[in-house]
Amino acid sequence: MATYLLPWPPSSPDMNPIEALWRLIKRRIANRHPCPRTMPDLYTAIHEKWHRLTSEKISNLTTSVPERVHDLILSSGSHTSW
């Protein structure tokens, strides 16, 4: 069975909406006071922030995928505003 690899430019942004959600959660945790200092505290913070995500926020990220892909194509796989 042959394996085919698609070209993936090293500077290409990740278009997966889950990455944007993780960035949002990381930002919210970084702004948390006090900042989590142990693994259990970090787990609790992630769990808390994940469950506070609104369906509207998730919907906005998933419905923006076509626009993200369009911008990526226009930039020839380089950086985009996303």
HTML snippet that shows the backbone in 3Dmol.js (N, CA, C, O; Angstrom):
<script src="https://3Dmol.org/build/3Dmol-min.js"></script>
<div id="view" style="width:600px;height:400px;position:relative"></div>
<script>
const pdb = `
ATOM      1  N   MET A   1       0.848  -1.172   0.000  1.00  0.00           N
ATOM      2  CA  MET A   1       0.000   0.000   0.000  1.00  0.00           C
ATOM      3  C   MET A   1       0.898   1.241   0.000  1.00  0.00           C
ATOM      4  O   MET A   1       1.782   1.372   0.847  1.00  0.00           O
ATOM      5  N   ALA A   2       0.674   2.122  -0.925  1.00  0.00           N
ATOM      6  CA  ALA A   2       1.476   3.342  -1.044  1.00  0.00           C
ATOM      7  C   ALA A   2       0.952   4.411  -0.084  1.00  0.00           C
ATOM      8  O   ALA A   2      -0.248   4.499   0.176  1.00  0.00           O
ATOM      9  N   THR A   3       1.862   5.208   0.428  1.00  0.00           N
ATOM     10  CA  THR A   3       1.510   6.320   1.290  1.00  0.00           C
ATOM     11  C   THR A   3       1.759   7.613   0.536  1.00  0.00           C
ATOM     12  O   THR A   3       2.836   7.817  -0.025  1.00  0.00           O
ATOM     13  N   TYR A   4       0.776   8.471   0.523  1.00  0.00           N
ATOM     14  CA  TYR A   4       0.910   9.752  -0.157  1.00  0.00           C
ATOM     15  C   TYR A   4       0.872  10.870   0.866  1.00  0.00           C
ATOM     16  O   TYR A   4       0.000  10.899   1.734  1.00  0.00           O
ATOM     17  N   LEU A   5       1.804  11.775   0.765  1.00  0.00           N
ATOM     18  CA  LEU A   5       1.834  12.923   1.657  1.00  0.00           C
ATOM     19  C   LEU A   5       1.513  14.174   0.858  1.00  0.00           C
ATOM     20  O   LEU A   5       2.072  14.404  -0.214  1.00  0.00           O
ATOM     21  N   LEU A   6       0.620  14.964   1.385  1.00  0.00           N
ATOM     22  CA  LEU A   6       0.285  16.221   0.747  1.00  0.00           C
ATOM     23  C   LEU A   6       1.281  17.278   1.206  1.00  0.00           C
ATOM     24  O   LEU A   6       1.723  17.246   2.354  1.00  0.00           O
ATOM     25  N   PRO A   7       1.641  18.211   0.335  1.00  0.00           N
ATOM     26  CA  PRO A   7       2.551  19.267   0.763  1.00  0.00           C
ATOM     27  C   PRO A   7       1.891  20.126   1.839  1.00  0.00           C
ATOM     28  O   PRO A   7       0.726  20.503   1.716  1.00  0.00           O
ATOM     29  N   TRP A   8       2.627  20.424   2.868  1.00  0.00           N
ATOM     30  CA  TRP A   8       2.112  21.239   3.954  1.00  0.00           C
ATOM     31  C   TRP A   8       3.176  22.258   4.295  1.00  0.00           C
ATOM     32  O   TRP A   8       4.123  21.940   5.015  1.00  0.00           O
ATOM     33  N   PRO A   9       3.045  23.477   3.797  1.00  0.00           N
ATOM     34  CA  PRO A   9       4.083  24.472   4.031  1.00  0.00           C
ATOM     35  C   PRO A   9       4.322  24.699   5.523  1.00  0.00           C
ATOM     36  O   PRO A   9       3.367  24.769   6.296  1.00  0.00           O
ATOM     37  N   PRO A  10       5.569  24.813   5.931  1.00  0.00           N
ATOM     38  CA  PRO A  10       5.857  24.977   7.355  1.00  0.00           C
ATOM     39  C   PRO A  10       5.279  26.252   7.947  1.00  0.00           C
ATOM     40  O   PRO A  10       5.067  26.325   9.157  1.00  0.00           O
ATOM     41  N   SER A  11       5.019  27.258   7.120  1.00  0.00           N
ATOM     42  CA  SER A  11       4.473  28.501   7.654  1.00  0.00           C
ATOM     43  C   SER A  11       2.947  28.558   7.589  1.00  0.00           C
ATOM     44  O   SER A  11       2.345  29.570   7.949  1.00  0.00           O
ATOM     45  N   SER A  12       2.327  27.477   7.133  1.00  0.00           N
ATOM     46  CA  SER A  12       0.882  27.464   6.993  1.00  0.00           C
ATOM     47  C   SER A  12       0.206  27.396   8.360  1.00  0.00           C
ATOM     48  O   SER A  12       0.567  26.549   9.178  1.00  0.00           O
ATOM     49  N   PRO A  13      -0.765  28.268   8.624  1.00  0.00           N
ATOM     50  CA  PRO A  13      -1.470  28.212   9.912  1.00  0.00           C
ATOM     51  C   PRO A  13      -2.387  26.994   9.960  1.00  0.00           C
ATOM     52  O   PRO A  13      -2.839  26.495   8.929  1.00  0.00           O
ATOM     53  N   ASP A  14      -2.647  26.537  11.152  1.00  0.00           N
ATOM     54  CA  ASP A  14      -3.551  25.410  11.320  1.00  0.00           C
ATOM     55  C   ASP A  14      -4.977  25.911  11.182  1.00  0.00           C
ATOM     56  O   ASP A  14      -5.386  26.828  11.894  1.00  0.00           O
ATOM     57  N   MET A  15      -5.729  25.323  10.278  1.00  0.00           N
ATOM     58  CA  MET A  15      -7.087  25.780  10.002  1.00  0.00           C
ATOM     59  C   MET A  15      -8.138  25.070  10.857  1.00  0.00           C
ATOM     60  O   MET A  15      -9.331  25.335  10.709  1.00  0.00           O
ATOM     61  N   ASN A  16      -7.721  24.193  11.728  1.00  0.00           N
ATOM     62  CA  ASN A  16      -8.646  23.447  12.560  1.00  0.00           C
ATOM     63  C   ASN A  16      -9.236  24.358  13.645  1.00  0.00           C
ATOM     64  O   ASN A  16      -8.480  24.952  14.415  1.00  0.00           O
ATOM     65  N   PRO A  17     -10.582  24.484  13.722  1.00  0.00           N
ATOM     66  CA  PRO A  17     -11.191  25.372  14.719  1.00  0.00           C
ATOM     67  C   PRO A  17     -10.853  25.000  16.163  1.00  0.00           C
ATOM     68  O   PRO A  17     -10.877  25.863  17.041  1.00  0.00           O
ATOM     69  N   ILE A  18     -10.539  23.737  16.420  1.00  0.00           N
ATOM     70  CA  ILE A  18     -10.228  23.344  17.799  1.00  0.00           C
ATOM     71  C   ILE A  18      -8.958  24.039  18.278  1.00  0.00           C
ATOM     72  O   ILE A  18      -8.813  24.313  19.469  1.00  0.00           O
ATOM     73  N   GLU A  19      -8.040  24.325  17.360  1.00  0.00           N
ATOM     74  CA  GLU A  19      -6.815  25.037  17.743  1.00  0.00           C
ATOM     75  C   GLU A  19      -7.144  26.433  18.251  1.00  0.00           C
ATOM     76  O   GLU A  19      -6.532  26.912  19.206  1.00  0.00           O
ATOM     77  N   ALA A  20      -8.112  27.088  17.611  1.00  0.00           N
ATOM     78  CA  ALA A  20      -8.527  28.420  18.059  1.00  0.00           C
ATOM     79  C   ALA A  20      -9.179  28.341  19.442  1.00  0.00           C
ATOM     80  O   ALA A  20      -8.992  29.228  20.275  1.00  0.00           O
ATOM     81  N   LEU A  21      -9.945  27.274  19.679  1.00  0.00           N
ATOM     82  CA  LEU A  21     -10.547  27.098  21.003  1.00  0.00           C
ATOM     83  C   LEU A  21      -9.478  26.898  22.069  1.00  0.00           C
ATOM     84  O   LEU A  21      -9.567  27.469  23.156  1.00  0.00           O
ATOM     85  N   TRP A  22      -8.462  26.086  21.759  1.00  0.00           N
ATOM     86  CA  TRP A  22      -7.381  25.865  22.733  1.00  0.00           C
ATOM     87  C   TRP A  22      -6.618  27.156  23.004  1.00  0.00           C
ATOM     88  O   TRP A  22      -6.244  27.429  24.145  1.00  0.00           O
ATOM     89  N   ARG A  23      -6.383  27.957  21.955  1.00  0.00           N
ATOM     90  CA  ARG A  23      -5.708  29.253  22.168  1.00  0.00           C
ATOM     91  C   ARG A  23      -6.524  30.136  23.105  1.00  0.00           C
ATOM     92  O   ARG A  23      -5.979  30.792  23.994  1.00  0.00           O
ATOM     93  N   LEU A  24      -7.838  30.143  22.893  1.00  0.00           N
ATOM     94  CA  LEU A  24      -8.720  30.936  23.736  1.00  0.00           C
ATOM     95  C   LEU A  24      -8.653  30.453  25.188  1.00  0.00           C
ATOM     96  O   LEU A  24      -8.549  31.263  26.109  1.00  0.00           O
ATOM     97  N   ILE A  25      -8.713  29.151  25.387  1.00  0.00           N
ATOM     98  CA  ILE A  25      -8.641  28.593  26.739  1.00  0.00           C
ATOM     99  C   ILE A  25      -7.293  28.916  27.378  1.00  0.00           C
ATOM    100  O   ILE A  25      -7.239  29.306  28.544  1.00  0.00           O
ATOM    101  N   LYS A  26      -6.195  28.756  26.618  1.00  0.00           N
ATOM    102  CA  LYS A  26      -4.865  29.078  27.157  1.00  0.00           C
ATOM    103  C   LYS A  26      -4.780  30.535  27.589  1.00  0.00           C
ATOM    104  O   LYS A  26      -4.241  30.848  28.650  1.00  0.00           O
ATOM    105  N   ARG A  27      -5.318  31.422  26.757  1.00  0.00           N
ATOM    106  CA  ARG A  27      -5.297  32.853  27.092  1.00  0.00           C
ATOM    107  C   ARG A  27      -6.080  33.123  28.376  1.00  0.00           C
ATOM    108  O   ARG A  27      -5.635  33.876  29.241  1.00  0.00           O
ATOM    109  N   ARG A  28      -7.245  32.500  28.483  1.00  0.00           N
ATOM    110  CA  ARG A  28      -8.079  32.704  29.671  1.00  0.00           C
ATOM    111  C   ARG A  28      -7.400  32.154  30.928  1.00  0.00           C
ATOM    112  O   ARG A  28      -7.504  32.745  32.002  1.00  0.00           O
ATOM    113  N   ILE A  29      -6.719  31.042  30.793  1.00  0.00           N
ATOM    114  CA  ILE A  29      -6.013  30.470  31.945  1.00  0.00           C
ATOM    115  C   ILE A  29      -4.812  31.336  32.311  1.00  0.00           C
ATOM    116  O   ILE A  29      -4.519  31.521  33.492  1.00  0.00           O
ATOM    117  N   ALA A  30      -4.120  31.863  31.314  1.00  0.00           N
ATOM    118  CA  ALA A  30      -2.962  32.729  31.579  1.00  0.00           C
ATOM    119  C   ALA A  30      -3.375  33.992  32.324  1.00  0.00           C
ATOM    120  O   ALA A  30      -2.591  34.547  33.094  1.00  0.00           O
ATOM    121  N   ASN A  31      -4.605  34.446  32.095  1.00  0.00           N
ATOM    122  CA  ASN A  31      -5.101  35.648  32.764  1.00  0.00           C
ATOM    123  C   ASN A  31      -5.753  35.355  34.114  1.00  0.00           C
ATOM    124  O   ASN A  31      -6.216  36.268  34.798  1.00  0.00           O
ATOM    125  N   ARG A  32      -5.785  34.110  34.481  1.00  0.00           N
ATOM    126  CA  ARG A  32      -6.425  33.688  35.725  1.00  0.00           C
ATOM    127  C   ARG A  32      -5.522  34.016  36.914  1.00  0.00           C
ATOM    128  O   ARG A  32      -4.306  33.837  36.853  1.00  0.00           O
ATOM    129  N   HIS A  33      -6.130  34.495  37.982  1.00  0.00           N
ATOM    130  CA  HIS A  33      -5.368  34.792  39.203  1.00  0.00           C
ATOM    131  C   HIS A  33      -5.993  34.061  40.363  1.00  0.00           C
ATOM    132  O   HIS A  33      -7.178  34.263  40.626  1.00  0.00           O
ATOM    133  N   PRO A  34      -5.270  33.228  41.067  1.00  0.00           N
ATOM    134  CA  PRO A  34      -3.866  32.896  40.803  1.00  0.00           C
ATOM    135  C   PRO A  34      -3.742  31.929  39.632  1.00  0.00           C
ATOM    136  O   PRO A  34      -4.667  31.177  39.325  1.00  0.00           O
ATOM    137  N   CYS A  35      -2.597  31.963  38.995  1.00  0.00           N
ATOM    138  CA  CYS A  35      -2.302  31.073  37.878  1.00  0.00           C
ATOM    139  C   CYS A  35      -2.121  29.647  38.413  1.00  0.00           C
ATOM    140  O   CYS A  35      -1.509  29.465  39.465  1.00  0.00           O
ATOM    141  N   PRO A  36      -2.646  28.624  37.705  1.00  0.00           N
ATOM    142  CA  PRO A  36      -2.468  27.242  38.173  1.00  0.00           C
ATOM    143  C   PRO A  36      -0.977  26.895  38.292  1.00  0.00           C
ATOM    144  O   PRO A  36      -0.192  27.202  37.395  1.00  0.00           O
ATOM    145  N   ARG A  37      -0.595  26.258  39.394  1.00  0.00           N
ATOM    146  CA  ARG A  37       0.812  25.929  39.621  1.00  0.00           C
ATOM    147  C   ARG A  37       1.061  24.423  39.719  1.00  0.00           C
ATOM    148  O   ARG A  37       2.208  23.977  39.709  1.00  0.00           O
ATOM    149  N   THR A  38      -0.006  23.652  39.812  1.00  0.00           N
ATOM    150  CA  THR A  38       0.135  22.201  39.878  1.00  0.00           C
ATOM    151  C   THR A  38      -0.692  21.576  38.765  1.00  0.00           C
ATOM    152  O   THR A  38      -1.576  22.224  38.205  1.00  0.00           O
ATOM    153  N   MET A  39      -0.410  20.329  38.448  1.00  0.00           N
ATOM    154  CA  MET A  39      -1.180  19.634  37.408  1.00  0.00           C
ATOM    155  C   MET A  39      -2.661  19.542  37.775  1.00  0.00           C
ATOM    156  O   MET A  39      -3.506  19.782  36.913  1.00  0.00           O
ATOM    157  N   PRO A  40      -3.009  19.203  39.023  1.00  0.00           N
ATOM    158  CA  PRO A  40      -4.440  19.178  39.359  1.00  0.00           C
ATOM    159  C   PRO A  40      -5.104  20.551  39.200  1.00  0.00           C
ATOM    160  O   PRO A  40      -6.245  20.641  38.747  1.00  0.00           O
ATOM    161  N   ASP A  41      -4.382  21.625  39.575  1.00  0.00           N
ATOM    162  CA  ASP A  41      -4.932  22.970  39.402  1.00  0.00           C
ATOM    163  C   ASP A  41      -5.115  23.302  37.924  1.00  0.00           C
ATOM    164  O   ASP A  41      -6.111  23.913  37.538  1.00  0.00           O
ATOM    165  N   LEU A  42      -4.152  22.898  37.100  1.00  0.00           N
ATOM    166  CA  LEU A  42      -4.250  23.146  35.666  1.00  0.00           C
ATOM    167  C   LEU A  42      -5.422  22.373  35.073  1.00  0.00           C
ATOM    168  O   LEU A  42      -6.181  22.913  34.268  1.00  0.00           O
ATOM    169  N   TYR A  43      -5.568  21.124  35.466  1.00  0.00           N
ATOM    170  CA  TYR A  43      -6.692  20.308  34.991  1.00  0.00           C
ATOM    171  C   TYR A  43      -8.016  20.977  35.353  1.00  0.00           C
ATOM    172  O   TYR A  43      -8.918  21.075  34.521  1.00  0.00           O
ATOM    173  N   THR A  44      -8.125  21.429  36.588  1.00  0.00           N
ATOM    174  CA  THR A  44      -9.354  22.090  37.041  1.00  0.00           C
ATOM    175  C   THR A  44      -9.618  23.351  36.227  1.00  0.00           C
ATOM    176  O   THR A  44     -10.753  23.605  35.824  1.00  0.00           O
ATOM    177  N   ALA A  45      -8.571  24.142  35.983  1.00  0.00           N
ATOM    178  CA  ALA A  45      -8.724  25.384  35.220  1.00  0.00           C
ATOM    179  C   ALA A  45      -9.163  25.096  33.788  1.00  0.00           C
ATOM    180  O   ALA A  45     -10.055  25.764  33.267  1.00  0.00           O
ATOM    181  N   ILE A  46      -8.544  24.108  33.151  1.00  0.00           N
ATOM    182  CA  ILE A  46      -8.920  23.745  31.778  1.00  0.00           C
ATOM    183  C   ILE A  46     -10.377  23.285  31.738  1.00  0.00           C
ATOM    184  O   ILE A  46     -11.153  23.713  30.884  1.00  0.00           O
ATOM    185  N   HIS A  47     -10.725  22.423  32.659  1.00  0.00           N
ATOM    186  CA  HIS A  47     -12.084  21.900  32.729  1.00  0.00           C
ATOM    187  C   HIS A  47     -13.088  23.037  32.922  1.00  0.00           C
ATOM    188  O   HIS A  47     -14.122  23.077  32.256  1.00  0.00           O
ATOM    189  N   GLU A  48     -12.786  23.936  33.813  1.00  0.00           N
ATOM    190  CA  GLU A  48     -13.659  25.071  34.096  1.00  0.00           C
ATOM    191  C   GLU A  48     -13.823  25.974  32.863  1.00  0.00           C
ATOM    192  O   GLU A  48     -14.938  26.350  32.503  1.00  0.00           O
ATOM    193  N   LYS A  49     -12.701  26.314  32.226  1.00  0.00           N
ATOM    194  CA  LYS A  49     -12.757  27.204  31.063  1.00  0.00           C
ATOM    195  C   LYS A  49     -13.451  26.524  29.882  1.00  0.00           C
ATOM    196  O   LYS A  49     -14.194  27.168  29.142  1.00  0.00           O
ATOM    197  N   TRP A  50     -13.209  25.227  29.708  1.00  0.00           N
ATOM    198  CA  TRP A  50     -13.840  24.490  28.610  1.00  0.00           C
ATOM    199  C   TRP A  50     -15.364  24.528  28.756  1.00  0.00           C
ATOM    200  O   TRP A  50     -16.084  24.750  27.783  1.00  0.00           O
ATOM    201  N   HIS A  51     -15.841  24.309  29.973  1.00  0.00           N
ATOM    202  CA  HIS A  51     -17.286  24.268  30.194  1.00  0.00           C
ATOM    203  C   HIS A  51     -17.928  25.648  30.177  1.00  0.00           C
ATOM    204  O   HIS A  51     -19.153  25.759  30.132  1.00  0.00           O
ATOM    205  N   ARG A  52     -17.127  26.684  30.211  1.00  0.00           N
ATOM    206  CA  ARG A  52     -17.667  28.045  30.110  1.00  0.00           C
ATOM    207  C   ARG A  52     -17.715  28.556  28.667  1.00  0.00           C
ATOM    208  O   ARG A  52     -18.211  29.654  28.410  1.00  0.00           O
ATOM    209  N   LEU A  53     -17.204  27.763  27.733  1.00  0.00           N
ATOM    210  CA  LEU A  53     -17.301  28.159  26.325  1.00  0.00           C
ATOM    211  C   LEU A  53     -18.767  28.156  25.921  1.00  0.00           C
ATOM    212  O   LEU A  53     -19.509  27.228  26.242  1.00  0.00           O
ATOM    213  N   THR A  54     -19.169  29.189  25.224  1.00  0.00           N
ATOM    214  CA  THR A  54     -20.566  29.260  24.790  1.00  0.00           C
ATOM    215  C   THR A  54     -20.732  28.569  23.439  1.00  0.00           C
ATOM    216  O   THR A  54     -19.788  28.455  22.658  1.00  0.00           O
ATOM    217  N   SER A  55     -21.942  28.116  23.190  1.00  0.00           N
ATOM    218  CA  SER A  55     -22.211  27.492  21.892  1.00  0.00           C
ATOM    219  C   SER A  55     -22.047  28.532  20.782  1.00  0.00           C
ATOM    220  O   SER A  55     -21.703  28.183  19.653  1.00  0.00           O
ATOM    221  N   GLU A  56     -22.291  29.795  21.096  1.00  0.00           N
ATOM    222  CA  GLU A  56     -22.114  30.861  20.109  1.00  0.00           C
ATOM    223  C   GLU A  56     -20.640  30.984  19.714  1.00  0.00           C
ATOM    224  O   GLU A  56     -20.333  31.124  18.530  1.00  0.00           O
ATOM    225  N   LYS A  57     -19.732  30.933  20.678  1.00  0.00           N
ATOM    226  CA  LYS A  57     -18.297  31.028  20.393  1.00  0.00           C
ATOM    227  C   LYS A  57     -17.860  29.858  19.519  1.00  0.00           C
ATOM    228  O   LYS A  57     -17.136  30.046  18.542  1.00  0.00           O
ATOM    229  N   ILE A  58     -18.294  28.663  19.866  1.00  0.00           N
ATOM    230  CA  ILE A  58     -17.935  27.464  19.092  1.00  0.00           C
ATOM    231  C   ILE A  58     -18.516  27.564  17.685  1.00  0.00           C
ATOM    232  O   ILE A  58     -17.840  27.238  16.709  1.00  0.00           O
ATOM    233  N   SER A  59     -19.751  28.008  17.576  1.00  0.00           N
ATOM    234  CA  SER A  59     -20.388  28.156  16.268  1.00  0.00           C
ATOM    235  C   SER A  59     -19.650  29.174  15.406  1.00  0.00           C
ATOM    236  O   SER A  59     -19.449  28.948  14.213  1.00  0.00           O
ATOM    237  N   ASN A  60     -19.243  30.298  16.005  1.00  0.00           N
ATOM    238  CA  ASN A  60     -18.509  31.315  15.253  1.00  0.00           C
ATOM    239  C   ASN A  60     -17.210  30.753  14.676  1.00  0.00           C
ATOM    240  O   ASN A  60     -16.843  31.058  13.541  1.00  0.00           O
ATOM    241  N   LEU A  61     -16.525  29.937  15.459  1.00  0.00           N
ATOM    242  CA  LEU A  61     -15.264  29.362  14.980  1.00  0.00           C
ATOM    243  C   LEU A  61     -15.487  28.341  13.871  1.00  0.00           C
ATOM    244  O   LEU A  61     -14.714  28.289  12.914  1.00  0.00           O
ATOM    245  N   THR A  62     -16.524  27.538  13.988  1.00  0.00           N
ATOM    246  CA  THR A  62     -16.760  26.522  12.961  1.00  0.00           C
ATOM    247  C   THR A  62     -17.336  27.128  11.685  1.00  0.00           C
ATOM    248  O   THR A  62     -17.019  26.667  10.589  1.00  0.00           O
ATOM    249  N   THR A  63     -18.170  28.145  11.810  1.00  0.00           N
ATOM    250  CA  THR A  63     -18.734  28.750  10.598  1.00  0.00           C
ATOM    251  C   THR A  63     -17.712  29.632   9.879  1.00  0.00           C
ATOM    252  O   THR A  63     -17.924  30.011   8.727  1.00  0.00           O
ATOM    253  N   SER A  64     -16.607  29.959  10.550  1.00  0.00           N
ATOM    254  CA  SER A  64     -15.575  30.779   9.900  1.00  0.00           C
ATOM    255  C   SER A  64     -14.602  29.942   9.072  1.00  0.00           C
ATOM    256  O   SER A  64     -13.733  30.501   8.402  1.00  0.00           O
ATOM    257  N   VAL A  65     -14.730  28.619   9.103  1.00  0.00           N
ATOM    258  CA  VAL A  65     -13.793  27.753   8.374  1.00  0.00           C
ATOM    259  C   VAL A  65     -13.742  28.076   6.878  1.00  0.00           C
ATOM    260  O   VAL A  65     -12.641  28.202   6.341  1.00  0.00           O
ATOM    261  N   PRO A  66     -14.878  28.217   6.172  1.00  0.00           N
ATOM    262  CA  PRO A  66     -14.769  28.542   4.741  1.00  0.00           C
ATOM    263  C   PRO A  66     -13.984  29.840   4.489  1.00  0.00           C
ATOM    264  O   PRO A  66     -13.196  29.916   3.547  1.00  0.00           O
ATOM    265  N   GLU A  67     -14.198  30.841   5.320  1.00  0.00           N
ATOM    266  CA  GLU A  67     -13.470  32.101   5.160  1.00  0.00           C
ATOM    267  C   GLU A  67     -11.975  31.909   5.449  1.00  0.00           C
ATOM    268  O   GLU A  67     -11.123  32.497   4.782  1.00  0.00           O
ATOM    269  N   ARG A  68     -11.675  31.087   6.441  1.00  0.00           N
ATOM    270  CA  ARG A  68     -10.272  30.794   6.767  1.00  0.00           C
ATOM    271  C   ARG A  68      -9.581  30.096   5.592  1.00  0.00           C
ATOM    272  O   ARG A  68      -8.460  30.446   5.222  1.00  0.00           O
ATOM    273  N   VAL A  69     -10.257  29.119   5.021  1.00  0.00           N
ATOM    274  CA  VAL A  69      -9.692  28.374   3.887  1.00  0.00           C
ATOM    275  C   VAL A  69      -9.510  29.303   2.694  1.00  0.00           C
ATOM    276  O   VAL A  69      -8.488  29.245   2.011  1.00  0.00           O
ATOM    277  N   HIS A  70     -10.492  30.156   2.442  1.00  0.00           N
ATOM    278  CA  HIS A  70     -10.398  31.114   1.342  1.00  0.00           C
ATOM    279  C   HIS A  70      -9.170  32.023   1.521  1.00  0.00           C
ATOM    280  O   HIS A  70      -8.404  32.239   0.582  1.00  0.00           O
ATOM    281  N   ASP A  71      -9.000  32.547   2.732  1.00  0.00           N
ATOM    282  CA  ASP A  71      -7.840  33.403   3.016  1.00  0.00           C
ATOM    283  C   ASP A  71      -6.527  32.639   2.858  1.00  0.00           C
ATOM    284  O   ASP A  71      -5.535  33.191   2.381  1.00  0.00           O
ATOM    285  N   LEU A  72      -6.526  31.375   3.259  1.00  0.00           N
ATOM    286  CA  LEU A  72      -5.324  30.553   3.128  1.00  0.00           C
ATOM    287  C   LEU A  72      -4.975  30.344   1.655  1.00  0.00           C
ATOM    288  O   LEU A  72      -3.806  30.402   1.275  1.00  0.00           O
ATOM    289  N   ILE A  73      -5.988  30.102   0.830  1.00  0.00           N
ATOM    290  CA  ILE A  73      -5.761  29.928  -0.610  1.00  0.00           C
ATOM    291  C   ILE A  73      -5.228  31.222  -1.218  1.00  0.00           C
ATOM    292  O   ILE A  73      -4.285  31.198  -2.009  1.00  0.00           O
ATOM    293  N   LEU A  74      -5.836  32.354  -0.847  1.00  0.00           N
ATOM    294  CA  LEU A  74      -5.378  33.647  -1.372  1.00  0.00           C
ATOM    295  C   LEU A  74      -3.935  33.951  -0.976  1.00  0.00           C
ATOM    296  O   LEU A  74      -3.204  34.605  -1.720  1.00  0.00           O
ATOM    297  N   SER A  75      -3.529  33.472   0.203  1.00  0.00           N
ATOM    298  CA  SER A  75      -2.162  33.729   0.669  1.00  0.00           C
ATOM    299  C   SER A  75      -1.181  32.655   0.202  1.00  0.00           C
ATOM    300  O   SER A  75      -0.023  32.644   0.620  1.00  0.00           O
ATOM    301  N   SER A  76      -1.643  31.758  -0.658  1.00  0.00           N
ATOM    302  CA  SER A  76      -0.821  30.653  -1.192  1.00  0.00           C
ATOM    303  C   SER A  76      -0.216  29.799  -0.077  1.00  0.00           C
ATOM    304  O   SER A  76       0.927  29.351  -0.174  1.00  0.00           O
ATOM    305  N   GLY A  77      -0.989  29.585   0.972  1.00  0.00           N
ATOM    306  CA  GLY A  77      -0.548  28.719   2.066  1.00  0.00           C
ATOM    307  C   GLY A  77       0.332  29.413   3.086  1.00  0.00           C
ATOM    308  O   GLY A  77       0.873  28.761   3.980  1.00  0.00           O
ATOM    309  N   SER A  78       0.480  30.698   2.972  1.00  0.00           N
ATOM    310  CA  SER A  78       1.288  31.448   3.924  1.00  0.00           C
ATOM    311  C   SER A  78       0.420  31.921   5.093  1.00  0.00           C
ATOM    312  O   SER A  78      -0.699  31.441   5.280  1.00  0.00           O
ATOM    313  N   HIS A  79       0.933  32.841   5.856  1.00  0.00           N
ATOM    314  CA  HIS A  79       0.200  33.326   7.026  1.00  0.00           C
ATOM    315  C   HIS A  79      -1.062  34.077   6.626  1.00  0.00           C
ATOM    316  O   HIS A  79      -1.120  34.727   5.582  1.00  0.00           O
ATOM    317  N   THR A  80      -2.064  33.970   7.480  1.00  0.00           N
ATOM    318  CA  THR A  80      -3.312  34.703   7.289  1.00  0.00           C
ATOM    319  C   THR A  80      -3.584  35.512   8.546  1.00  0.00           C
ATOM    320  O   THR A  80      -2.818  35.452   9.508  1.00  0.00           O
ATOM    321  N   SER A  81      -4.664  36.263   8.537  1.00  0.00           N
ATOM    322  CA  SER A  81      -5.025  37.060   9.701  1.00  0.00           C
ATOM    323  C   SER A  81      -5.608  36.209  10.820  1.00  0.00           C
ATOM    324  O   SER A  81      -5.849  36.707  11.919  1.00  0.00           O
ATOM    325  N   TRP A  82      -5.832  34.948  10.550  1.00  0.00           N
ATOM    326  CA  TRP A  82      -6.447  34.084  11.566  1.00  0.00           C
ATOM    327  C   TRP A  82      -5.402  33.634  12.530  1.00  0.00           C
ATOM    328  O   TRP A  82      -5.704  32.897  13.469  1.00  0.00           O
TER     329      TRP A  82
END
`;
const viewer = $3Dmol.createViewer("view");
viewer.addModel(pdb, "pdb");
viewer.setStyle({}, {cartoon: {color: "spectrum"}});
viewer.zoomTo();
viewer.render();
</script>
